[in-house]
């Protein structure tokens, strides 16, 4: 029986659609960087001011996620270029 302390990454439908629209090299870079956060997401993610969400900077792109500590899940609900990403936050 193996027990993992790592977080799992889950994606919303919206995030998956946003990922599909990106250039393949950009999408791969984002996915690779996200994979590198599973051991210690709090080292990489920064809390958004006045919100429960976190952001993760990858060059000019941002990943917006909820970090569910009890379930060990990084729930990515939005991603995109930094000039557009914050306009979509409700």
DOKETI-604173 format. One record per residue: residue number from 1; residue in one letter; x, z, y of N, C-alpha, C, CB in turn. Coordinates in steps of 0.05 Angstrom, whole numbers. Glycine has a CB too. Layout:
! DOKETI-604173
atom drenmar=NUM | timi=a | n_east=X | n_up=Z | n_north=Y | ca_east=X | ca_up=Z | ca_north=Y | c_east=X | c_up=Z | c_north=Y | cb_east=X | cb_up=Z | cb_north=Y
...
This chain:
! DOKETI-604173
atom drenmar=1 | timi=x | n_east=17 | n_up=0 | n_north=-24 | ca_east=0 | ca_up=0 | ca_north=0 | c_east=18 | c_up=0 | c_north=25 | cb_east=-19 | cb_up=24 | cb_north=0
atom drenmar=2 | timi=x | n_east=14 | n_up=-20 | n_north=41 | ca_east=30 | ca_up=-21 | ca_north=66 | c_east=13 | c_up=-13 | c_north=90 | cb_east=42 | cb_up=-49 | cb_north=70
atom drenmar=3 | timi=x | n_east=24 | n_up=3 | n_north=107 | ca_east=10 | ca_up=12 | ca_north=131 | c_east=25 | c_up=2 | c_north=155 | cb_east=8 | cb_up=43 | cb_north=131
atom drenmar=4 | timi=x | n_east=11 | n_up=-12 | n_north=172 | ca_east=24 | ca_up=-24 | ca_north=196 | c_east=16 | c_up=-8 | c_north=221 | cb_east=15 | cb_up=-54 | cb_north=199
atom drenmar=5 | timi=x | n_east=36 | n_up=-3 | n_north=236 | ca_east=32 | ca_up=11 | ca_north=262 | c_east=27 | c_up=-10 | c_north=284 | cb_east=56 | cb_up=29 | cb_north=269
atom drenmar=6 | timi=x | n_east=31 | n_up=-35 | n_north=277 | ca_east=29 | ca_up=-56 | ca_north=297 | c_east=-1 | c_up=-61 | c_north=305 | cb_east=41 | cb_up=-82 | cb_north=287
atom drenmar=7 | timi=x | n_east=-4 | n_up=-70 | n_north=329 | ca_east=-31 | ca_up=-78 | ca_north=339 | c_east=-37 | c_up=-105 | c_north=328 | cb_east=-32 | cb_up=-77 | cb_north=370
atom drenmar=8 | timi=x | n_east=-63 | n_up=-111 | n_north=326 | ca_east=-72 | ca_up=-138 | ca_north=319 | c_east=-82 | c_up=-151 | c_north=345 | cb_east=-95 | cb_up=-137 | cb_north=297
atom drenmar=9 | timi=x | n_east=-79 | n_up=-177 | n_north=347 | ca_east=-88 | ca_up=-192 | ca_north=370 | c_east=-114 | c_up=-207 | c_north=363 | cb_east=-66 | cb_up=-211 | cb_north=381
atom drenmar=10 | timi=x | n_east=-134 | n_up=-203 | n_north=379 | ca_east=-160 | ca_up=-217 | ca_north=375 | c_east=-166 | c_up=-232 | c_north=401 | cb_east=-183 | cb_up=-198 | cb_north=367
atom drenmar=11 | timi=x | n_east=-179 | n_up=-255 | n_north=398 | ca_east=-184 | ca_up=-272 | ca_north=421 | c_east=-214 | c_up=-276 | c_north=424 | cb_east=-170 | cb_up=-299 | cb_north=418
atom drenmar=12 | timi=x | n_east=-224 | n_up=-276 | n_north=449 | ca_east=-252 | ca_up=-283 | ca_north=455 | c_east=-254 | c_up=-313 | c_north=452 | cb_east=-261 | cb_up=-273 | cb_north=483
atom drenmar=13 | timi=x | n_east=-279 | n_up=-323 | n_north=450 | ca_east=-284 | ca_up=-352 | ca_north=450 | c_east=-274 | c_up=-364 | c_north=476 | cb_east=-315 | cb_up=-357 | cb_north=446
atom drenmar=14 | timi=x | n_east=-278 | n_up=-351 | n_north=498 | ca_east=-269 | ca_up=-361 | ca_north=524 | c_east=-239 | c_up=-364 | c_north=524 | cb_east=-277 | cb_up=-342 | cb_north=546
atom drenmar=15 | timi=x | n_east=-224 | n_up=-345 | n_north=514 | ca_east=-195 | ca_up=-346 | ca_north=514 | c_east=-185 | c_up=-369 | c_north=496 | cb_east=-183 | cb_up=-319 | cb_north=504
atom drenmar=16 | timi=x | n_east=-199 | n_up=-373 | n_north=473 | ca_east=-191 | ca_up=-395 | ca_north=455 | c_east=-196 | c_up=-422 | c_north=469 | cb_east=-207 | cb_up=-393 | cb_north=429
atom drenmar=17 | timi=x | n_east=-218 | n_up=-424 | n_north=483 | ca_east=-224 | ca_up=-449 | ca_north=498 | c_east=-202 | c_up=-454 | c_north=519 | cb_east=-252 | cb_up=-448 | cb_north=511
atom drenmar=18 | timi=x | n_east=-195 | n_up=-433 | n_north=534 | ca_east=-175 | ca_up=-435 | ca_north=555 | c_east=-148 | c_up=-443 | c_north=543 | cb_east=-172 | cb_up=-408 | cb_north=570
atom drenmar=19 | timi=x | n_east=-142 | n_up=-432 | n_north=520 | ca_east=-117 | ca_up=-438 | ca_north=506 | c_east=-116 | c_up=-468 | c_north=498 | cb_east=-113 | cb_up=-420 | cb_north=481
atom drenmar=20 | timi=x | n_east=-138 | n_up=-478 | n_north=488 | ca_east=-140 | ca_up=-506 | ca_north=480 | c_east=-135 | c_up=-526 | c_north=503 | cb_east=-167 | cb_up=-512 | cb_north=467
atom drenmar=21 | timi=x | n_east=-142 | n_up=-518 | n_north=527 | ca_east=-140 | ca_up=-535 | ca_north=550 | c_east=-111 | c_up=-536 | c_north=561 | cb_east=-159 | cb_up=-526 | cb_north=572
atom drenmar=22 | timi=x | n_east=-95 | n_up=-518 | n_north=552 | ca_east=-67 | ca_up=-517 | ca_north=562 | c_east=-50 | c_up=-537 | c_north=548 | cb_east=-55 | cb_up=-489 | cb_north=559
atom drenmar=23 | timi=x | n_east=-28 | n_up=-544 | n_north=561 | ca_east=-7 | ca_up=-561 | ca_north=548 | c_east=3 | c_up=-546 | c_north=523 | cb_east=16 | cb_up=-567 | cb_north=568
atom drenmar=24 | timi=x | n_east=8 | n_up=-561 | n_north=502 | ca_east=16 | ca_up=-548 | ca_north=476 | c_east=41 | c_up=-530 | c_north=480 | cb_east=23 | cb_up=-570 | cb_north=456
atom drenmar=25 | timi=x | n_east=60 | n_up=-538 | n_north=496 | ca_east=84 | ca_up=-522 | ca_north=498 | c_east=78 | c_up=-496 | c_north=513 | cb_east=106 | cb_up=-537 | cb_north=514
atom drenmar=26 | timi=x | n_east=60 | n_up=-497 | n_north=532 | ca_east=52 | ca_up=-473 | ca_north=547 | c_east=36 | c_up=-454 | c_north=528 | cb_east=35 | cb_up=-480 | cb_north=572
atom drenmar=27 | timi=x | n_east=17 | n_up=-466 | n_north=514 | ca_east=1 | ca_up=-450 | ca_north=495 | c_east=18 | c_up=-436 | c_north=474 | cb_east=-20 | cb_up=-468 | cb_north=481
atom drenmar=28 | timi=x | n_east=38 | n_up=-451 | n_north=463 | ca_east=56 | ca_up=-439 | ca_north=443 | c_east=72 | c_up=-416 | c_north=455 | cb_east=75 | cb_up=-460 | cb_north=432
atom drenmar=29 | timi=x | n_east=81 | n_up=-420 | n_north=480 | ca_east=97 | ca_up=-399 | ca_north=493 | c_east=80 | c_up=-374 | c_north=497 | cb_east=107 | cb_up=-409 | cb_north=521
atom drenmar=30 | timi=x | n_east=55 | n_up=-377 | n_north=505 | ca_east=37 | ca_up=-354 | ca_north=509 | c_east=32 | c_up=-340 | c_north=483 | cb_east=10 | cb_up=-364 | cb_north=521
atom drenmar=31 | timi=x | n_east=27 | n_up=-355 | n_north=462 | ca_east=22 | ca_up=-343 | ca_north=435 | c_east=47 | c_up=-328 | c_north=425 | cb_east=13 | cb_up=-364 | cb_north=415
atom drenmar=32 | timi=x | n_east=70 | n_up=-341 | n_north=428 | ca_east=95 | ca_up=-328 | ca_north=419 | c_east=100 | c_up=-302 | c_north=434 | cb_east=119 | cb_up=-347 | cb_north=423
atom drenmar=33 | timi=x | n_east=96 | n_up=-303 | n_north=461 | ca_east=100 | ca_up=-279 | ca_north=477 | c_east=80 | c_up=-257 | c_north=469 | cb_east=97 | cb_up=-285 | cb_north=507
atom drenmar=34 | timi=x | n_east=55 | n_up=-264 | n_north=465 | ca_east=35 | ca_up=-244 | ca_north=456 | c_east=43 | c_up=-232 | c_north=430 | cb_east=7 | cb_up=-257 | cb_north=454
atom drenmar=35 | timi=x | n_east=53 | n_up=-248 | n_north=411 | ca_east=61 | ca_up=-237 | ca_north=385 | c_east=84 | c_up=-217 | c_north=389 | cb_east=71 | cb_up=-260 | cb_north=367
atom drenmar=36 | timi=x | n_east=100 | n_up=-220 | n_north=409 | ca_east=122 | ca_up=-201 | ca_north=413 | c_east=113 | c_up=-174 | c_north=424 | cb_east=143 | cb_up=-213 | cb_north=432
atom drenmar=37 | timi=x | n_east=87 | n_up=-172 | n_north=432 | ca_east=77 | ca_up=-147 | ca_north=443 | c_east=64 | c_up=-128 | c_north=423 | cb_east=58 | cb_up=-153 | cb_north=465
atom drenmar=38 | timi=x | n_east=61 | n_up=-137 | n_north=398 | ca_east=44 | ca_up=-122 | ca_north=379 | c_east=56 | c_up=-94 | c_north=371 | cb_east=40 | cb_up=-138 | cb_north=354
atom drenmar=39 | timi=x | n_east=82 | n_up=-91 | n_north=374 | ca_east=93 | ca_up=-65 | ca_north=366 | c_east=89 | c_up=-44 | c_north=388 | cb_east=123 | cb_up=-68 | cb_north=361
atom drenmar=40 | timi=x | n_east=90 | n_up=-53 | n_north=414 | ca_east=87 | ca_up=-34 | ca_north=436 | c_east=74 | c_up=-48 | c_north=460 | cb_east=115 | cb_up=-22 | cb_north=443
atom drenmar=41 | timi=x | n_east=48 | n_up=-53 | n_north=459 | ca_east=36 | ca_up=-69 | ca_north=480 | c_east=38 | c_up=-56 | c_north=508 | cb_east=7 | cb_up=-73 | cb_north=474
atom drenmar=42 | timi=x | n_east=39 | n_up=-29 | n_north=509 | ca_east=40 | ca_up=-16 | ca_north=535 | c_east=66 | c_up=-21 | c_north=550 | cb_east=36 | cb_up=14 | cb_north=531
atom drenmar=43 | timi=x | n_east=86 | n_up=-30 | n_north=535 | ca_east=112 | ca_up=-37 | ca_north=548 | c_east=109 | c_up=-63 | c_north=563 | cb_east=134 | cb_up=-39 | cb_north=526
atom drenmar=44 | timi=x | n_east=91 | n_up=-81 | n_north=555 | ca_east=88 | ca_up=-108 | ca_north=566 | c_east=64 | c_up=-111 | c_north=585 | cb_east=86 | cb_up=-128 | cb_north=544
atom drenmar=45 | timi=x | n_east=42 | n_up=-97 | n_north=578 | ca_east=18 | ca_up=-100 | ca_north=593 | c_east=17 | c_up=-81 | c_north=617 | cb_east=-7 | cb_up=-97 | cb_north=575
atom drenmar=46 | timi=x | n_east=5 | n_up=-90 | n_north=639 | ca_east=3 | ca_up=-73 | ca_north=663 | c_east=-27 | c_up=-70 | c_north=669 | cb_east=19 | cb_up=-85 | cb_north=687
atom drenmar=47 | timi=x | n_east=-35 | n_up=-46 | n_north=675 | ca_east=-64 | ca_up=-41 | ca_north=681 | c_east=-72 | c_up=-54 | c_north=707 | cb_east=-69 | cb_up=-11 | cb_north=682
atom drenmar=48 | timi=x | n_east=-95 | n_up=-67 | n_north=707 | ca_east=-105 | ca_up=-79 | ca_north=732 | c_east=-117 | c_up=-57 | c_north=749 | cb_east=-126 | cb_up=-101 | cb_north=726
atom drenmar=49 | timi=x | n_east=-111 | n_up=-57 | n_north=774 | ca_east=-120 | ca_up=-36 | ca_north=793 | c_east=-151 | c_up=-34 | c_north=793 | cb_east=-110 | cb_up=-42 | cb_north=821
atom drenmar=50 | timi=x | n_east=-161 | n_up=-10 | n_north=788 | ca_east=-189 | ca_up=-5 | ca_north=789 | c_east=-205 | c_up=-16 | c_north=766 | cb_east=-200 | cb_up=-17 | cb_north=814
atom drenmar=51 | timi=x | n_east=-191 | n_up=-24 | n_north=744 | ca_east=-205 | ca_up=-36 | ca_north=721 | c_east=-194 | c_up=-24 | c_north=695 | cb_east=-201 | cb_up=-66 | cb_north=721
atom drenmar=52 | timi=x | n_east=-209 | n_up=-29 | n_north=673 | ca_east=-200 | ca_up=-20 | ca_north=647 | c_east=-182 | c_up=-41 | c_north=634 | cb_east=-225 | cb_up=-15 | cb_north=629
atom drenmar=53 | timi=x | n_east=-181 | n_up=-65 | n_north=645 | ca_east=-166 | ca_up=-87 | ca_north=633 | c_east=-136 | c_up=-85 | c_north=640 | cb_east=-177 | cb_up=-114 | cb_north=643
atom drenmar=54 | timi=x | n_east=-121 | n_up=-101 | n_north=625 | ca_east=-92 | ca_up=-102 | ca_north=629 | c_east=-84 | c_up=-131 | c_north=633 | cb_east=-77 | cb_up=-90 | cb_north=605
atom drenmar=55 | timi=x | n_east=-62 | n_up=-136 | n_north=647 | ca_east=-52 | ca_up=-163 | ca_north=650 | c_east=-24 | c_up=-164 | c_north=637 | cb_east=-51 | cb_up=-172 | cb_north=679
atom drenmar=56 | timi=x | n_east=-17 | n_up=-188 | n_north=628 | ca_east=9 | ca_up=-193 | ca_north=616 | c_east=19 | c_up=-218 | c_north=629 | cb_east=8 | cb_up=-196 | cb_north=585
atom drenmar=57 | timi=x | n_east=42 | n_up=-216 | n_north=642 | ca_east=53 | ca_up=-239 | ca_north=657 | c_east=71 | c_up=-256 | c_north=638 | cb_east=69 | cb_up=-230 | cb_north=681
atom drenmar=58 | timi=x | n_east=66 | n_up=-282 | n_north=638 | ca_east=82 | ca_up=-301 | ca_north=623 | c_east=88 | c_up=-323 | c_north=642 | cb_east=68 | cb_up=-311 | cb_north=596
atom drenmar=59 | timi=x | n_east=110 | n_up=-321 | n_north=657 | ca_east=116 | ca_up=-341 | ca_north=677 | c_east=93 | c_up=-342 | c_north=698 | cb_east=120 | cb_up=-369 | cb_north=665
atom drenmar=60 | timi=x | n_east=82 | n_up=-366 | n_north=702 | ca_east=60 | ca_up=-370 | ca_north=721 | c_east=33 | c_up=-365 | c_north=708 | cb_east=61 | cb_up=-398 | cb_north=732
atom drenmar=61 | timi=x | n_east=33 | n_up=-357 | n_north=683 | ca_east=8 | ca_up=-352 | ca_north=669 | c_east=2 | c_up=-322 | c_north=665 | cb_east=8 | cb_up=-366 | cb_north=642
atom drenmar=62 | timi=x | n_east=-23 | n_up=-316 | n_north=663 | ca_east=-31 | ca_up=-288 | ca_north=659 | c_east=-50 | c_up=-286 | c_north=636 | cb_east=-44 | cb_up=-276 | cb_north=684
atom drenmar=63 | timi=x | n_east=-47 | n_up=-265 | n_north=620 | ca_east=-66 | ca_up=-259 | ca_north=599 | c_east=-80 | c_up=-234 | c_north=607 | cb_east=-51 | cb_up=-256 | cb_north=571
atom drenmar=64 | timi=x | n_east=-107 | n_up=-234 | n_north=606 | ca_east=-123 | ca_up=-211 | ca_north=612 | c_east=-134 | c_up=-200 | c_north=586 | cb_east=-146 | cb_up=-218 | cb_north=633
atom drenmar=65 | timi=x | n_east=-129 | n_up=-174 | n_north=581 | ca_east=-137 | ca_up=-163 | ca_north=555 | c_east=-147 | c_up=-135 | c_north=558 | cb_east=-113 | cb_up=-164 | cb_north=535
atom drenmar=66 | timi=x | n_east=-161 | n_up=-126 | n_north=538 | ca_east=-168 | ca_up=-98 | ca_north=535 | c_east=-150 | c_up=-88 | c_north=512 | cb_east=-199 | cb_up=-94 | cb_north=528
atom drenmar=67 | timi=x | n_east=-139 | n_up=-64 | n_north=515 | ca_east=-123 | ca_up=-53 | ca_north=494 | c_east=-139 | c_up=-30 | c_north=482 | cb_east=-95 | cb_up=-43 | cb_north=505
atom drenmar=68 | timi=x | n_east=-146 | n_up=-34 | n_north=457 | ca_east=-162 | ca_up=-14 | ca_north=443 | c_east=-144 | c_up=3 | c_north=426 | cb_east=-185 | cb_up=-27 | cb_north=425
atom drenmar=69 | timi=x | n_east=-135 | n_up=25 | n_north=437 | ca_east=-114 | ca_up=41 | ca_north=423 | c_east=-123 | c_up=52 | c_north=396 | cb_east=-106 | cb_up=64 | cb_north=441
atom drenmar=70 | timi=x | n_east=-148 | n_up=62 | n_north=395 | ca_east=-158 | ca_up=74 | ca_north=370 | c_east=-159 | c_up=54 | c_north=347 | cb_east=-185 | cb_up=86 | cb_north=375
atom drenmar=71 | timi=x | n_east=-166 | n_up=29 | n_north=354 | ca_east=-168 | ca_up=9 | ca_north=333 | c_east=-143 | c_up=-8 | c_north=330 | cb_east=-192 | cb_up=-9 | cb_north=339
atom drenmar=72 | timi=x | n_east=-123 | n_up=-3 | n_north=347 | ca_east=-98 | ca_up=-18 | ca_north=347 | c_east=-104 | c_up=-48 | c_north=351 | cb_east=-83 | cb_up=-14 | cb_north=320
atom drenmar=73 | timi=x | n_east=-119 | n_up=-54 | n_north=371 | ca_east=-126 | ca_up=-82 | ca_north=377 | c_east=-120 | c_up=-89 | c_north=406 | cb_east=-156 | cb_up=-88 | cb_north=371
atom drenmar=74 | timi=x | n_east=-108 | n_up=-112 | n_north=409 | ca_east=-104 | ca_up=-124 | ca_north=436 | c_east=-125 | c_up=-146 | c_north=437 | cb_east=-75 | cb_up=-136 | cb_north=441
atom drenmar=75 | timi=x | n_east=-146 | n_up=-142 | n_north=453 | ca_east=-168 | ca_up=-162 | ca_north=454 | c_east=-164 | c_up=-179 | c_north=479 | cb_east=-196 | cb_up=-148 | cb_north=455
atom drenmar=76 | timi=x | n_east=-155 | n_up=-204 | n_north=474 | ca_east=-150 | ca_up=-223 | ca_north=496 | c_east=-176 | c_up=-236 | c_north=503 | cb_east=-128 | cb_up=-244 | cb_north=488
atom drenmar=77 | timi=x | n_east=-186 | n_up=-231 | n_north=528 | ca_east=-211 | ca_up=-243 | ca_north=535 | c_east=-209 | c_up=-265 | c_north=555 | cb_east=-230 | cb_up=-222 | cb_north=545
atom drenmar=78 | timi=x | n_east=-186 | n_up=-268 | n_north=568 | ca_east=-183 | ca_up=-290 | ca_north=587 | c_east=-153 | c_up=-295 | c_north=591 | cb_east=-196 | cb_up=-283 | cb_north=614
atom drenmar=79 | timi=x | n_east=-147 | n_up=-321 | n_north=597 | ca_east=-119 | ca_up=-328 | ca_north=603 | c_east=-119 | c_up=-353 | c_north=619 | cb_east=-102 | cb_up=-332 | cb_north=577
atom drenmar=80 | timi=x | n_east=-98 | n_up=-356 | n_north=635 | ca_east=-96 | ca_up=-380 | ca_north=651 | c_east=-74 | c_up=-377 | c_north=673 | cb_east=-122 | cb_up=-386 | cb_north=664
atom drenmar=81 | timi=x | n_east=-73 | n_up=-397 | n_north=690 | ca_east=-53 | ca_up=-398 | ca_north=711 | c_east=-59 | c_up=-375 | c_north=731 | cb_east=-53 | cb_up=-425 | cb_north=725
atom drenmar=82 | timi=x | n_east=-38 | n_up=-364 | n_north=742 | ca_east=-42 | ca_up=-341 | ca_north=760 | c_east=-58 | c_up=-347 | c_north=785 | cb_east=-15 | cb_up=-330 | cb_north=768
atom drenmar=83 | timi=x | n_east=-58 | n_up=-372 | n_north=794 | ca_east=-73 | ca_up=-379 | ca_north=818 | c_east=-104 | c_up=-379 | c_north=813 | cb_east=-65 | cb_up=-405 | cb_north=829
atom drenmar=84 | timi=x | n_east=-112 | n_up=-382 | n_north=788 | ca_east=-140 | ca_up=-383 | ca_north=781 | c_east=-151 | c_up=-359 | c_north=766 | cb_east=-146 | cb_up=-408 | cb_north=765
atom drenmar=85 | timi=x | n_east=-135 | n_up=-345 | n_north=752 | ca_east=-144 | ca_up=-325 | ca_north=732 | c_east=-160 | c_up=-303 | c_north=745 | cb_east=-120 | cb_up=-314 | cb_north=717
atom drenmar=86 | timi=x | n_east=-152 | n_up=-294 | n_north=768 | ca_east=-165 | ca_up=-270 | ca_north=779 | c_east=-192 | c_up=-277 | c_north=792 | cb_east=-147 | cb_up=-257 | cb_north=801
atom drenmar=87 | timi=x | n_east=-197 | n_up=-303 | n_north=797 | ca_east=-223 | ca_up=-311 | ca_north=808 | c_east=-246 | c_up=-307 | c_north=788 | cb_east=-222 | cb_up=-340 | cb_north=817
atom drenmar=88 | timi=x | n_east=-238 | n_up=-308 | n_north=762 | ca_east=-258 | ca_up=-306 | ca_north=741 | c_east=-265 | c_up=-278 | c_north=732 | cb_east=-249 | cb_up=-322 | cb_north=717
atom drenmar=89 | timi=x | n_east=-250 | n_up=-258 | n_north=743 | ca_east=-256 | ca_up=-231 | ca_north=735 | c_east=-282 | c_up=-222 | c_north=748 | cb_east=-232 | cb_up=-212 | cb_north=743
atom drenmar=90 | timi=x | n_east=-300 | n_up=-212 | n_north=731 | ca_east=-326 | ca_up=-204 | ca_north=742 | c_east=-327 | c_up=-175 | c_north=750 | cb_east=-347 | cb_up=-209 | cb_north=722
